[in-house]
Amino acid sequence: MKTILLFGAGKSATVLIDYLLENAVEQHWRLVLVDADLGLAQSKIGASNRGTAISFDIQDDTERGRFIRQADLVISLLPPALHIAIAKDCIKF
């Protein structure tokens, strides 16, 4: 099973989240959705057993690295200023 790590659960992420969850069983995907607002992330995952909502400080290098290290694919829908830290971790791990 492939793990997809998605940073950001805002309005622009809704269609992507729905797509990933709708196709998760057939494609053997597991979605891990990270957002500063845990309640928002949980509401986007809903009752899907192929998705997990989590929340942590994106500036926390250790926590961010821990999740990126475990992912097969990382997608960032965060504000552009935050992409660099995520990209550096993706290259590192």
VMD Tcl script that builds the backbone (N, CA, C; Angstrom):
set m [mol new atoms 279]
animate dup $m
set s [atomselect $m all]
$s set {name element resname resid chain x y z} {
  {N N MET 1 A 0.848 -1.174 0.000}
  {CA C MET 1 A 0.000 0.000 0.000}
  {C C MET 1 A 0.898 1.244 0.000}
  {N N LYS 2 A 0.553 2.187 -0.832}
  {CA C LYS 2 A 1.289 3.450 -0.939}
  {C C LYS 2 A 0.673 4.483 -0.007}
  {N N THR 3 A 1.530 5.227 0.676}
  {CA C THR 3 A 1.080 6.282 1.568}
  {C C THR 3 A 1.260 7.631 0.892}
  {N N ILE 4 A 0.159 8.384 0.819}
  {CA C ILE 4 A 0.170 9.737 0.274}
  {C C ILE 4 A 0.033 10.691 1.439}
  {N N LEU 5 A 0.998 11.583 1.580}
  {CA C LEU 5 A 0.999 12.585 2.636}
  {C C LEU 5 A 0.610 13.916 2.009}
  {N N LEU 6 A -0.497 14.455 2.462}
  {CA C LEU 6 A -1.010 15.708 1.914}
  {C C LEU 6 A -0.991 16.778 2.997}
  {N N PHE 7 A -0.240 17.837 2.750}
  {CA C PHE 7 A -0.192 18.975 3.664}
  {C C PHE 7 A -1.205 20.012 3.200}
  {N N GLY 8 A -2.180 20.307 4.055}
  {CA C GLY 8 A -3.166 21.335 3.767}
  {C C GLY 8 A -4.536 20.764 3.463}
  {N N ALA 9 A -5.531 21.218 4.218}
  {CA C ALA 9 A -6.903 20.731 4.036}
  {C C ALA 9 A -7.860 21.874 3.723}
  {N N GLY 10 A -7.326 22.940 3.183}
  {CA C GLY 10 A -8.157 24.108 2.883}
  {C C GLY 10 A -9.103 23.871 1.716}
  {N N LYS 11 A -9.772 24.945 1.296}
  {CA C LYS 11 A -10.774 24.849 0.231}
  {C C LYS 11 A -10.216 24.253 -1.049}
  {N N SER 12 A -8.999 24.625 -1.414}
  {CA C SER 12 A -8.436 24.130 -2.673}
  {C C SER 12 A -8.088 22.647 -2.610}
  {N N ALA 13 A -8.039 22.071 -1.415}
  {CA C ALA 13 A -7.675 20.660 -1.258}
  {C C ALA 13 A -8.880 19.718 -1.333}
  {N N THR 14 A -10.056 20.231 -1.192}
  {CA C THR 14 A -11.251 19.389 -1.062}
  {C C THR 14 A -11.426 18.411 -2.217}
  {N N VAL 15 A -11.317 18.870 -3.441}
  {CA C VAL 15 A -11.512 18.003 -4.604}
  {C C VAL 15 A -10.427 16.928 -4.646}
  {N N LEU 16 A -9.192 17.302 -4.366}
  {CA C LEU 16 A -8.096 16.325 -4.356}
  {C C LEU 16 A -8.301 15.279 -3.265}
  {N N ILE 17 A -8.674 15.706 -2.081}
  {CA C ILE 17 A -8.925 14.770 -0.975}
  {C C ILE 17 A -10.026 13.793 -1.350}
  {N N ASP 18 A -11.106 14.311 -1.884}
  {CA C ASP 18 A -12.216 13.440 -2.309}
  {C C ASP 18 A -11.753 12.432 -3.357}
  {N N TYR 19 A -10.982 12.885 -4.318}
  {CA C TYR 19 A -10.475 11.999 -5.368}
  {C C TYR 19 A -9.598 10.896 -4.776}
  {N N LEU 20 A -8.661 11.286 -3.929}
  {CA C LEU 20 A -7.750 10.303 -3.342}
  {C C LEU 20 A -8.496 9.265 -2.511}
  {N N LEU 21 A -9.460 9.719 -1.723}
  {CA C LEU 21 A -10.214 8.776 -0.890}
  {C C LEU 21 A -11.128 7.880 -1.729}
  {N N GLU 22 A -11.724 8.430 -2.783}
  {CA C GLU 22 A -12.619 7.638 -3.641}
  {C C GLU 22 A -11.855 6.535 -4.372}
  {N N ASN 23 A -10.597 6.769 -4.660}
  {CA C ASN 23 A -9.804 5.815 -5.421}
  {C C ASN 23 A -8.822 5.016 -4.563}
  {N N ALA 24 A -8.835 5.243 -3.272}
  {CA C ALA 24 A -7.850 4.640 -2.372}
  {C C ALA 24 A -7.900 3.117 -2.350}
  {N N VAL 25 A -9.079 2.545 -2.317}
  {CA C VAL 25 A -9.183 1.080 -2.243}
  {C C VAL 25 A -8.659 0.453 -3.537}
  {N N GLU 26 A -9.152 0.931 -4.649}
  {CA C GLU 26 A -8.763 0.374 -5.947}
  {C C GLU 26 A -7.266 0.539 -6.221}
  {N N GLN 27 A -6.708 1.680 -5.811}
  {CA C GLN 27 A -5.303 1.987 -6.101}
  {C C GLN 27 A -4.341 1.567 -4.973}
  {N N HIS 28 A -4.901 1.082 -3.890}
  {CA C HIS 28 A -4.092 0.669 -2.728}
  {C C HIS 28 A -3.332 1.861 -2.124}
  {N N TRP 29 A -4.085 2.937 -1.885}
  {CA C TRP 29 A -3.534 4.143 -1.293}
  {C C TRP 29 A -4.004 4.290 0.138}
  {N N ARG 30 A -3.187 4.956 0.931}
  {CA C ARG 30 A -3.560 5.397 2.271}
  {C C ARG 30 A -3.235 6.885 2.325}
  {N N LEU 31 A -4.194 7.710 2.702}
  {CA C LEU 31 A -4.010 9.160 2.745}
  {C C LEU 31 A -3.774 9.609 4.176}
  {N N VAL 32 A -2.714 10.371 4.376}
  {CA C VAL 32 A -2.461 11.030 5.649}
  {C C VAL 32 A -2.585 12.526 5.372}
  {N N LEU 33 A -3.560 13.138 5.994}
  {CA C LEU 33 A -3.866 14.553 5.776}
  {C C LEU 33 A -3.414 15.367 6.973}
  {N N VAL 34 A -2.537 16.325 6.719}
  {CA C VAL 34 A -1.984 17.172 7.778}
  {C C VAL 34 A -2.534 18.590 7.624}
  {N N ASP 35 A -3.042 19.128 8.722}
  {CA C ASP 35 A -3.482 20.518 8.718}
  {C C ASP 35 A -3.333 21.075 10.125}
  {N N ALA 36 A -3.128 22.375 10.227}
  {CA C ALA 36 A -3.028 23.017 11.539}
  {C C ALA 36 A -4.328 22.872 12.319}
  {N N ASP 37 A -5.430 22.779 11.601}
  {CA C ASP 37 A -6.758 22.630 12.205}
  {C C ASP 37 A -7.170 21.158 12.120}
  {N N LEU 38 A -6.984 20.411 13.199}
  {CA C LEU 38 A -7.288 18.983 13.205}
  {C C LEU 38 A -8.754 18.720 12.876}
  {N N GLY 39 A -9.646 19.530 13.404}
  {CA C GLY 39 A -11.072 19.356 13.130}
  {C C GLY 39 A -11.389 19.479 11.646}
  {N N LEU 40 A -10.749 20.421 10.978}
  {CA C LEU 40 A -10.953 20.591 9.542}
  {C C LEU 40 A -10.447 19.362 8.795}
  {N N ALA 41 A -9.267 18.892 9.148}
  {CA C ALA 41 A -8.706 17.709 8.491}
  {C C ALA 41 A -9.605 16.495 8.709}
  {N N GLN 42 A -10.092 16.322 9.915}
  {CA C GLN 42 A -10.981 15.195 10.214}
  {C C GLN 42 A -12.276 15.284 9.409}
  {N N SER 43 A -12.798 16.490 9.267}
  {CA C SER 43 A -14.042 16.650 8.505}
  {C C SER 43 A -13.831 16.313 7.030}
  {N N LYS 44 A -12.646 16.562 6.497}
  {CA C LYS 44 A -12.360 16.245 5.098}
  {C C LYS 44 A -12.170 14.741 4.890}
  {N N ILE 45 A -11.627 14.052 5.887}
  {CA C ILE 45 A -11.452 12.595 5.809}
  {C C ILE 45 A -12.797 11.898 5.992}
  {N N GLY 46 A -13.635 12.444 6.855}
  {CA C GLY 46 A -14.946 11.854 7.098}
  {C C GLY 46 A -14.837 10.465 7.689}
  {N N ALA 47 A -15.648 9.548 7.200}
  {CA C ALA 47 A -15.689 8.185 7.742}
  {C C ALA 47 A -14.767 7.226 6.994}
  {N N SER 48 A -13.968 7.726 6.084}
  {CA C SER 48 A -13.104 6.855 5.293}
  {C C SER 48 A -12.086 6.134 6.168}
  {N N ASN 49 A -11.967 4.834 5.954}
  {CA C ASN 49 A -10.961 4.079 6.691}
  {C C ASN 49 A -9.626 4.077 5.955}
  {N N ARG 50 A -9.544 4.756 4.825}
  {CA C ARG 50 A -8.298 4.878 4.063}
  {C C ARG 50 A -7.607 6.218 4.300}
  {N N GLY 51 A -8.157 7.022 5.210}
  {CA C GLY 51 A -7.567 8.321 5.496}
  {C C GLY 51 A -7.363 8.538 6.975}
  {N N THR 52 A -6.318 9.277 7.290}
  {CA C THR 52 A -6.010 9.649 8.667}
  {C C THR 52 A -5.748 11.144 8.704}
  {N N ALA 53 A -6.357 11.828 9.645}
  {CA C ALA 53 A -6.149 13.261 9.828}
  {C C ALA 53 A -5.210 13.476 11.001}
  {N N ILE 54 A -4.207 14.324 10.813}
  {CA C ILE 54 A -3.285 14.658 11.894}
  {C C ILE 54 A -3.004 16.153 11.882}
  {N N SER 55 A -2.469 16.626 12.989}
  {CA C SER 55 A -2.121 18.033 13.103}
  {C C SER 55 A -0.835 18.172 13.887}
  {N N PHE 56 A 0.064 18.985 13.379}
  {CA C PHE 56 A 1.283 19.333 14.099}
  {C C PHE 56 A 1.820 20.636 13.517}
  {N N ASP 57 A 2.769 21.237 14.205}
  {CA C ASP 57 A 3.374 22.482 13.754}
  {C C ASP 57 A 4.285 22.178 12.567}
  {N N ILE 58 A 3.970 22.689 11.407}
  {CA C ILE 58 A 4.730 22.421 10.196}
  {C C ILE 58 A 6.183 22.880 10.322}
  {N N GLN 59 A 6.448 23.800 11.228}
  {CA C GLN 59 A 7.811 24.283 11.448}
  {C C GLN 59 A 8.636 23.326 12.311}
  {N N ASP 60 A 8.009 22.311 12.877}
  {CA C ASP 60 A 8.693 21.313 13.702}
  {C C ASP 60 A 9.415 20.337 12.780}
  {N N ASP 61 A 10.728 20.534 12.623}
  {CA C ASP 61 A 11.511 19.722 11.687}
  {C C ASP 61 A 11.427 18.225 11.974}
  {N N THR 62 A 11.465 17.862 13.237}
  {CA C THR 62 A 11.458 16.449 13.623}
  {C C THR 62 A 10.137 15.796 13.249}
  {N N GLU 63 A 9.046 16.420 13.612}
  {CA C GLU 63 A 7.723 15.851 13.332}
  {C C GLU 63 A 7.453 15.814 11.825}
  {N N ARG 64 A 7.774 16.888 11.143}
  {CA C ARG 64 A 7.570 16.951 9.692}
  {C C ARG 64 A 8.393 15.854 9.002}
  {N N GLY 65 A 9.635 15.720 9.400}
  {CA C GLY 65 A 10.505 14.704 8.816}
  {C C GLY 65 A 10.022 13.295 9.079}
  {N N ARG 66 A 9.480 13.063 10.251}
  {CA C ARG 66 A 8.982 11.735 10.608}
  {C C ARG 66 A 7.884 11.273 9.642}
  {N N PHE 67 A 6.980 12.175 9.308}
  {CA C PHE 67 A 5.885 11.813 8.404}
  {C C PHE 67 A 6.340 11.755 6.941}
  {N N ILE 68 A 7.199 12.673 6.547}
  {CA C ILE 68 A 7.698 12.664 5.170}
  {C C ILE 68 A 8.506 11.396 4.910}
  {N N ARG 69 A 9.281 10.987 5.875}
  {CA C ARG 69 A 10.095 9.774 5.750}
  {C C ARG 69 A 9.232 8.541 5.471}
  {N N GLN 70 A 8.043 8.513 6.004}
  {CA C GLN 70 A 7.154 7.348 5.862}
  {C C GLN 70 A 6.300 7.382 4.594}
  {N N ALA 71 A 6.302 8.489 3.886}
  {CA C ALA 71 A 5.409 8.664 2.736}
  {C C ALA 71 A 6.050 8.209 1.425}
  {N N ASP 72 A 5.199 7.723 0.541}
  {CA C ASP 72 A 5.635 7.391 -0.816}
  {C C ASP 72 A 5.486 8.588 -1.750}
  {N N LEU 73 A 4.509 9.442 -1.438}
  {CA C LEU 73 A 4.241 10.642 -2.231}
  {C C LEU 73 A 3.858 11.754 -1.272}
  {N N VAL 74 A 4.437 12.939 -1.482}
  {CA C VAL 74 A 4.138 14.098 -0.638}
  {C C VAL 74 A 3.572 15.197 -1.521}
  {N N ILE 75 A 2.441 15.752 -1.093}
  {CA C ILE 75 A 1.801 16.859 -1.803}
  {C C ILE 75 A 1.623 18.001 -0.819}
  {N N SER 76 A 2.043 19.190 -1.227}
  {CA C SER 76 A 1.868 20.361 -0.371}
  {C C SER 76 A 0.893 21.327 -1.012}
  {N N LEU 77 A -0.199 21.590 -0.291}
  {CA C LEU 77 A -1.151 22.619 -0.699}
  {C C LEU 77 A -1.150 23.740 0.332}
  {N N LEU 78 A 0.010 23.926 0.950}
  {CA C LEU 78 A 0.198 24.988 1.930}
  {C C LEU 78 A 0.578 26.277 1.218}
  {N N PRO 79 A 0.622 27.388 1.944}
  {CA C PRO 79 A 1.087 28.629 1.332}
  {C C PRO 79 A 2.509 28.457 0.782}
  {N N PRO 80 A 2.818 29.123 -0.333}
  {CA C PRO 80 A 4.113 28.954 -0.996}
  {C C PRO 80 A 5.341 29.090 -0.080}
  {N N ALA 81 A 5.289 29.946 0.892}
  {CA C ALA 81 A 6.441 30.152 1.776}
  {C C ALA 81 A 6.806 28.891 2.562}
  {N N LEU 82 A 5.873 27.968 2.702}
  {CA C LEU 82 A 6.125 26.747 3.473}
  {C C LEU 82 A 6.598 25.576 2.601}
  {N N HIS 83 A 6.538 25.725 1.299}
  {CA C HIS 83 A 6.943 24.638 0.400}
  {C C HIS 83 A 8.422 24.272 0.542}
  {N N ILE 84 A 9.268 25.251 0.778}
  {CA C ILE 84 A 10.706 25.009 0.779}
  {C C ILE 84 A 11.112 24.001 1.858}
  {N N ALA 85 A 10.574 24.124 3.049}
  {CA C ALA 85 A 10.920 23.188 4.127}
  {C C ALA 85 A 10.475 21.777 3.765}
  {N N ILE 86 A 9.302 21.654 3.193}
  {CA C ILE 86 A 8.791 20.348 2.788}
  {C C ILE 86 A 9.639 19.770 1.656}
  {N N ALA 87 A 9.960 20.592 0.680}
  {CA C ALA 87 A 10.786 20.130 -0.449}
  {C C ALA 87 A 12.159 19.669 0.022}
  {N N LYS 88 A 12.768 20.406 0.927}
  {CA C LYS 88 A 14.082 20.011 1.446}
  {C C LYS 88 A 14.013 18.671 2.163}
  {N N ASP 89 A 12.953 18.459 2.930}
  {CA C ASP 89 A 12.794 17.173 3.613}
  {C C ASP 89 A 12.579 16.046 2.613}
  {N N CYS 90 A 11.810 16.296 1.576}
  {CA C CYS 90 A 11.577 15.267 0.547}
  {C C CYS 90 A 12.894 14.852 -0.099}
  {N N ILE 91 A 13.740 15.807 -0.378}
  {CA C ILE 91 A 15.046 15.503 -0.975}
  {C C ILE 91 A 15.911 14.751 0.029}
  {N N LYS 92 A 15.882 15.187 1.271}
  {CA C LYS 92 A 16.693 14.578 2.320}
  {C C LYS 92 A 16.320 13.117 2.559}
  {N N PHE 93 A 15.027 12.821 2.575}
  {CA C PHE 93 A 14.556 11.478 2.915}
  {C C PHE 93 A 14.213 10.662 1.686}
}
mol reanalyze $m
mol bondsrecalc $m
mol representation Tube
mol addrep $m
